[in-house]
Amino acid sequence: MSKKLRSVNTYFWDDSFVQDLNPNGKLLFLYLLTNSLTNVLGIYEITLKRIVFDTGLTDISILKSLEAFGNLKKVFYIDSYIILPNFLKNQSMNSNMKIGAVNVYNDLPLNITQLSDYEHEVKDFETLLKALKGFENSNINIKFNINSNKETIKVKKPNLDDIKIYFKENGYKENTAIKFFKYYDTGNWNDAKGNPVKNWKQKAQSVWFKEENKIEIKELSSLEIAAQNTEAKLNRQ
């Protein structure tokens, strides 16, 4: 994997937002700025499982911190994408990096770039929008679709197999995945308030990924227990 240089100012530790975080929050926020998937734009795809593995934090702790970061407009986690709205303004950008940032943006999926789909968050992307449009390269065509018609984005309904795989990858029970599917499929993929479930993975993380729904360590079968007892007896002889 090629090395990438990202700028983290030493003022990071003096920032009032960082100072108010607990140790887990500080670790997670620094990780989101510096992990190997972070790109020059500050918008990248990463699974919850990967974050758990790299940081050693629990999924519950991570989700709670991400929710808090979102409320403070510091980090958004949308459809498995981390979005750092203030990332660009803290980077020293040369012309190649600016082109790279736009290329990354143009490769993003529609549900991320059409931020009008997230009305309560659009206004918080002004810094990112200003930075992208401020790149002084006439050969770069930037289409930041914050004013797009909502109807251009259709809710993609997942199938049961996709949900089972996602729940299993994140360490949650298959029967919980089935309940999740039946609950929203019965409601034509609208939530309890009648709003379309535009991001089913985020809905799963925020509502269904609970401690009691985790996959439990399988109990030893009778044959495995018998084998262990036999081995113990042989060791004592």
N, C-alpha and C positions, 0 to 999 in steps of 0.2 A: 504494500500500500504506500503510495507516494505521500511525502510529508507536506503539510499545508501550514502556512503561517497565518495566524489570526491574532489581532491585537487586543489585549486585555490590559487596560490602564491600571496602574497601581492604585489609582483612586477608587478602584472597585471596592476595596475593603473599607473606604471612608464613606461610601454612598449610604445614605440613610435607609434606603430600601434593603440593602444587603445587611446592614447592621441590625435591623429589626428581625431578620430571619433567624430561625433556630438552626442548629448545626446541620440537620438534614436538608433544610431549605438552601442553605449556603452551598453545600456540596452539589445539590441538584442544579442550582442556577449556574454555578461555575462549569459544571459538566455540560450543560446545554450550550454554553458559549464556546466550549473548547473540544468537544468530542470529535472523533475522526469523521463523522458524517456531516459535521457543520460545514456549510459552504460560504462563499463570499457574500451571498445574498442574505443569509440568516434565515432561510426557509428550507427545511429538509425533512425527509421522511425517516421516521425511526419508530420501532415497535416498543411497546411498554416492556416486553420481555428483554429487549436489548438494554434498556435503561436499568432494569433491575439487575441484570448480569454485571454490567459495567460498574455500577455504583455500590451494589450491595444493599441498597435500600429496598424496602418492601413495596409491592405494587400499591398498597393502600396509602402508604406515606407519600409515594410519588404522585398519585392522583390527587391527593389533598393539596399538595404543594402546587401542582399545576393549576388546580382550580383557584387557589389563592393568587398565583401569578397572573392568571387571566383577569381576575377581579381588579387587580392593580394595573392592568394594561401593560404588563411587562413581557409576558409570554402567552401565546395562544396554542392550544393543542387541538387541531382540527383534522379529523379523518386520518389520524396517525402522522400528521405533519406538525412539526414544531415551527412556529412563526415568531421571530424575534423582531418586533417592529422598529426597535431602536438600534439594531445591529449595525446597519450601514454607516450611521453617523459616527460610530466609534472606530471605523476602519480608515486607514490611510490608503486611498484608492488611486492607483495609477490607471492609465488608459486601458491597458489589457484587463485589469481587474474589473473595470466598469463594463467592458464588453462581456466579460465572463459572467458578471452579475445579471446582465440582461438576458444572456443565453440561458442561464439557470431559470430565470423567471419565465421565459418563453417555453420552457420544457415542463413547467408545472401543470398539473391537471386543472381542468376547467373549474372544478368546485373550489379550488384554492384561489385562483386568480380572479374569479368573479365574486369578489368579496361582498357584493350587495346581497348575497345570500345570507349574510350574517350582519343584519342591520345594526345590532347593538355594538358591533366591533369596527365597522367601516371607518368611523371618525378617528379611530386610534391608529390608522395606517397612514396618516398624513405625512409623518416623517419619512416613511419608506417610499411613499409616492413621490414626495418632493425630491428625494435623493435620486430615484430612477429617472425622473423627468429632467433633472438637472445635469445629467451626463451630457457633456458638450461634444457629441459625436453625431453628426448629421446622418451617418450611415446606419445608425441604430434606430430601429422602429419599435417603440415601446407602446404596447396596448395594455393599459392598466384599467381593467373593466369594472370600475367601482360603480358605474352608472348603468350597468347592463340590466335588461329586463329580467326579472326573476323567472319568468316563464321559460326562458331559454335553458334553464337548468331543470332537468327532470330527476325526480327522486329515483335512485337505482335500488330496487328491492333485492335484497340478498336471498340466496336459496339456503335451505337448511344445512346442506353440506358445508357451505362457506362459514356459516355460523358455528357449526360443530368444530371445524378446524381452528377457527379464531379463538374460541373458548378454550380448547385443548392446549393450543400454543401458549396461552397465558395462564395455564394451570387451573382451569375451572371445569366443573363437571359437565358431562354430556347432557344429563337430564336438565340441567339449568339452561343449556343452550337450546334445548327443545322447547322448554317453557318460554324462553325469550322469543323464539320464532313464532310460536302459537299465539302469544299475547299480542304481538304487533301485527302479525299477518291477519289475525281475526279483525283487527281494527283498520285494515288496509294501510298499514304502516303510518298510522297517526298515533301520537302519544295520548296520555290521559286528558290533556287539555285540547285535543283535537288538532294539534300542530303536526305537520308532516315530519317524520323521522328522516331527516336529510343525511344524518351521519350515524348509522347504526352502530359503528364501532365505538364512537364516543358515548352513545347512549348506553351501550353495554358496560363501558368502563365506569361511568358515573353512577349507574343505577344497579347493575346486576353483578359487578365484580365485588362481591362481599366475602368476608372471611368464611362464612358458613357454606359458601358455594364452591370453595376450593376443592380440588381433587385430594382425597385423603390417601395416605400411604397404605397400600394394600396389605392386608393381614397375611401372614404366612400361611400357606396351605398346609394341610395335615401331612402331606408327603415331605414338604420342606422341613417341618418341625421334626418329623421322624428321622430325616437325614441328619439334622443338626444333633439330635439326641444320640444317634449312632456314632457320629464323629466324636462327640464328647466322651462317650464310653471308651472308644478306641484310644483316645488321648490319655485317659486315666490308667490304661493297662500298661 
